[in-house]
Amino acid sequence: MRPAIVPDVVAETAVRDGGLVRARGLTKQFGDFEAVRGIDLDVEPGEAFGFLGPNGAGKSSTMRMVSCVSPRTGGDLTVLGMDPRTQGPDIRARLGVVPQQDNLDNELTVRQNLHIYGRYFGLSKAHVRAKAVELLDFAQLTDRADAEVEPLSGGMKRRLTIARSLINDPELLLLDEPTTGLDPQARHLLWDRLFRLRQQGVTLIITTHYMDEAEQLCDRLVVMDGGKIVAEGSPGELIARYCSREVLELRFVTDKPDAAAAEGLADRIEVLPDRLLLYTSDGEASLAAAHQRGLAPASSLVRRGTLEDVFLRLTGRTLVD
Amino acid sequence: MTTTTRERARVCPTPTAVWLVVEGLWTWYRRNWRSSAVSSVVEPVLFLLALGLGFGSQIQPSAATGGLPYVQYLAPALVVASALQTAAFESTYPVLAAFKWNRTFLGIASTPITSRQLAMGQLLWIFLRLSVSSAAFLVVAALLGAVTSVGVIGSLFAALLTAMALAAPLVAYSASLDTEGQQFSAIFRFIVVPMTVFAGTFFPVDQLPAWVRPIVWLTPLWHGTELSRASAFGTGELLPVLGHLVYLTALVVIGARLAVRTFTRRLEV
């Protein structure tokens, strides 16, 4: 009997390979469609790593390859120092996976879902029973333990899926859009649970198309677009690199925003259907200049640069489109 | 995470892994086992009562019934036909549900269990479930006086082999579907029911027009029924028995290989 968490193993793997996940020129093709077009990745032990990108950017395909479910088309990939092609089951034994769509057994109880799943990892019934009690508490589902899954709310099902992914004490937890479709309370509760896992030293890989989620949870992230990585860094670094210190938003209600009239007022201007975004070091000064030029927005706002701005700059569109 | 008991996740050897899949399917099945026990045991018993004893009372034992009362002629064939029907059900909707509606198989794909082990576990589960319901039916048939000899143990074997000869390819097919399962009602209506009615369960195939017989010979049910009666009545001849066994076994083997392939294609994309 050995300890359930294995920091020594994690450290050892990291020393050997320089990362829990290492990809070089990784590609995935479905027929003629190239979903992932040659990406390089290094995920270090203990970090929370994010994939940010619009729908269809290749995030989920990448996640499925890293979770050793989907075989790669080309390039190199090692997970926990092993090759998914030859050691898929060995790797999967040490991973936790939260898929984009829940795949719980709706006709069974919350507890039964944990029991059955744990058994697939070769864990004894006694161990799985004890572990389930602990995870139900972690996921705040103890009072629903013996209820069927079907009538549970989306947030509860999501928490159960996360609890289930922890049944084998994974060294690496992969979460594909963990909070998509949840209401704000459910999202915050989930973030709180994920934050606790981070504090316990579990390495997280998260895909999301929510900026606030990426800022809250990720130490480091990559922005994907069209199957490629277009930027990499911490949220702060990305904002510093791809965005100005301040952003002036000019909102227009009746007129279409006139980008030509604002030309030269800022380093860069982004045109959205109802507003102009002016990237500038001094928002107030730019606003005054805009008024002098006779621009008459219905309202204006000066704010700090965010990941959303980084995203607009890098992919040329808003995130949830 | 810290745990009270300390144990590491591991990759199980294939037999254990296949058994774990069976364990999972059993957990799912037992939540409402009563209703399906009714359809797979009580229904054939009703058939045996109505057709074997009721309708059969109007039939004189003759050459066509091997000189036996009709109920005794019917019982060894009915166990095969009802195993086949249960197999048809278990190989269709629950499999499609696990891939498409509940997506539970997609969840298993993220564990150390492989697609091959999952496919084999699904087939083993169907086999075990049929073993229990077929054996239960034969016990009831024996109590009703419909069983002539211990040869029915061979009938049980024939029933399971026949049912798996249909189940294996059908599981493979179900795993390849991405529909709402419309195909299944066509399979029941145009394959399973005609097979049950015309493949020798209720009356000898010689009674059919000559041109229909070759079609009947293709059905697993006809081979299974021949095997089952041969064993129950002790009328088997080596060559035909061997032929039936080879044909049915081939279907099981080909079907199981196809099932492994369709499971892998579906899960490892």
HADDOCK unambig.tbl for C-alpha pairs under 7 A between the chains (distance, minus, plus):
assign (segid A and resid 1 and name CA) (segid B and resid 6 and name CA) 5.85 0.50 0.50
assign (segid A and resid 1 and name CA) (segid B and resid 7 and name CA) 5.71 0.50 0.50
assign (segid A and resid 2 and name CA) (segid B and resid 6 and name CA) 5.90 0.50 0.50
assign (segid A and resid 2 and name CA) (segid B and resid 7 and name CA) 6.06 0.50 0.50
assign (segid A and resid 2 and name CA) (segid B and resid 8 and name CA) 6.88 0.50 0.50
assign (segid A and resid 3 and name CA) (segid B and resid 6 and name CA) 5.43 0.50 0.50
assign (segid A and resid 3 and name CA) (segid B and resid 7 and name CA) 6.86 0.50 0.50
assign (segid A and resid 4 and name CA) (segid B and resid 2 and name CA) 6.45 0.50 0.50
assign (segid A and resid 4 and name CA) (segid B and resid 3 and name CA) 6.51 0.50 0.50
assign (segid A and resid 4 and name CA) (segid B and resid 6 and name CA) 5.32 0.50 0.50
assign (segid A and resid 4 and name CA) (segid B and resid 7 and name CA) 5.96 0.50 0.50
assign (segid A and resid 4 and name CA) (segid B and resid 8 and name CA) 6.15 0.50 0.50
assign (segid A and resid 5 and name CA) (segid B and resid 1 and name CA) 6.60 0.50 0.50
assign (segid A and resid 5 and name CA) (segid B and resid 2 and name CA) 6.78 0.50 0.50
assign (segid A and resid 69 and name CA) (segid B and resid 109 and name CA) 6.47 0.50 0.50
assign (segid A and resid 69 and name CA) (segid B and resid 110 and name CA) 6.31 0.50 0.50
assign (segid A and resid 69 and name CA) (segid B and resid 268 and name CA) 5.59 0.50 0.50
assign (segid A and resid 70 and name CA) (segid B and resid 268 and name CA) 4.86 0.50 0.50
assign (segid A and resid 70 and name CA) (segid B and resid 269 and name CA) 5.00 0.50 0.50
assign (segid A and resid 71 and name CA) (segid B and resid 268 and name CA) 6.61 0.50 0.50
assign (segid A and resid 71 and name CA) (segid B and resid 269 and name CA) 6.80 0.50 0.50
assign (segid A and resid 89 and name CA) (segid B and resid 11 and name CA) 6.32 0.50 0.50
assign (segid A and resid 89 and name CA) (segid B and resid 112 and name CA) 4.11 0.50 0.50
assign (segid A and resid 89 and name CA) (segid B and resid 113 and name CA) 6.72 0.50 0.50
assign (segid A and resid 90 and name CA) (segid B and resid 11 and name CA) 6.07 0.50 0.50
assign (segid A and resid 90 and name CA) (segid B and resid 112 and name CA) 6.61 0.50 0.50
assign (segid A and resid 92 and name CA) (segid B and resid 110 and name CA) 6.33 0.50 0.50
assign (segid A and resid 92 and name CA) (segid B and resid 111 and name CA) 5.51 0.50 0.50
assign (segid A and resid 92 and name CA) (segid B and resid 112 and name CA) 5.31 0.50 0.50
assign (segid A and resid 93 and name CA) (segid B and resid 9 and name CA) 5.76 0.50 0.50
assign (segid A and resid 93 and name CA) (segid B and resid 10 and name CA) 5.73 0.50 0.50
assign (segid A and resid 93 and name CA) (segid B and resid 11 and name CA) 6.40 0.50 0.50
assign (segid A and resid 93 and name CA) (segid B and resid 111 and name CA) 6.20 0.50 0.50
assign (segid A and resid 93 and name CA) (segid B and resid 112 and name CA) 5.26 0.50 0.50
assign (segid A and resid 94 and name CA) (segid B and resid 9 and name CA) 6.91 0.50 0.50
assign (segid A and resid 97 and name CA) (segid B and resid 110 and name CA) 6.63 0.50 0.50
assign (segid A and resid 103 and name CA) (segid B and resid 102 and name CA) 5.97 0.50 0.50
assign (segid A and resid 103 and name CA) (segid B and resid 103 and name CA) 4.95 0.50 0.50
assign (segid A and resid 103 and name CA) (segid B and resid 104 and name CA) 5.16 0.50 0.50
assign (segid A and resid 103 and name CA) (segid B and resid 106 and name CA) 6.86 0.50 0.50
assign (segid A and resid 103 and name CA) (segid B and resid 107 and name CA) 5.73 0.50 0.50
assign (segid A and resid 104 and name CA) (segid B and resid 102 and name CA) 6.89 0.50 0.50
assign (segid A and resid 104 and name CA) (segid B and resid 104 and name CA) 6.08 0.50 0.50
assign (segid A and resid 105 and name CA) (segid B and resid 102 and name CA) 6.21 0.50 0.50
assign (segid A and resid 105 and name CA) (segid B and resid 104 and name CA) 6.02 0.50 0.50
assign (segid A and resid 106 and name CA) (segid B and resid 102 and name CA) 6.97 0.50 0.50
assign (segid A and resid 108 and name CA) (segid B and resid 28 and name CA) 6.74 0.50 0.50
assign (segid A and resid 116 and name CA) (segid B and resid 24 and name CA) 5.72 0.50 0.50
assign (segid A and resid 119 and name CA) (segid B and resid 20 and name CA) 6.78 0.50 0.50
assign (segid A and resid 120 and name CA) (segid B and resid 20 and name CA) 6.24 0.50 0.50
assign (segid A and resid 120 and name CA) (segid B and resid 111 and name CA) 6.31 0.50 0.50
assign (segid A and resid 120 and name CA) (segid B and resid 112 and name CA) 6.81 0.50 0.50
assign (segid A and resid 120 and name CA) (segid B and resid 113 and name CA) 6.49 0.50 0.50
assign (segid A and resid 121 and name CA) (segid B and resid 9 and name CA) 5.17 0.50 0.50
assign (segid A and resid 121 and name CA) (segid B and resid 10 and name CA) 5.73 0.50 0.50
assign (segid A and resid 121 and name CA) (segid B and resid 11 and name CA) 6.60 0.50 0.50
assign (segid A and resid 121 and name CA) (segid B and resid 111 and name CA) 6.40 0.50 0.50
assign (segid A and resid 121 and name CA) (segid B and resid 112 and name CA) 6.19 0.50 0.50
assign (segid A and resid 122 and name CA) (segid B and resid 9 and name CA) 5.89 0.50 0.50
assign (segid A and resid 122 and name CA) (segid B and resid 10 and name CA) 5.44 0.50 0.50
assign (segid A and resid 122 and name CA) (segid B and resid 11 and name CA) 6.44 0.50 0.50
assign (segid A and resid 122 and name CA) (segid B and resid 12 and name CA) 5.82 0.50 0.50
assign (segid A and resid 123 and name CA) (segid B and resid 9 and name CA) 5.93 0.50 0.50
assign (segid A and resid 127 and name CA) (segid B and resid 5 and name CA) 5.88 0.50 0.50
assign (segid A and resid 131 and name CA) (segid B and resid 3 and name CA) 6.41 0.50 0.50
assign (segid A and resid 168 and name CA) (segid B and resid 9 and name CA) 5.56 0.50 0.50
assign (segid A and resid 169 and name CA) (segid B and resid 1 and name CA) 6.39 0.50 0.50
assign (segid A and resid 200 and name CA) (segid B and resid 1 and name CA) 6.87 0.50 0.50
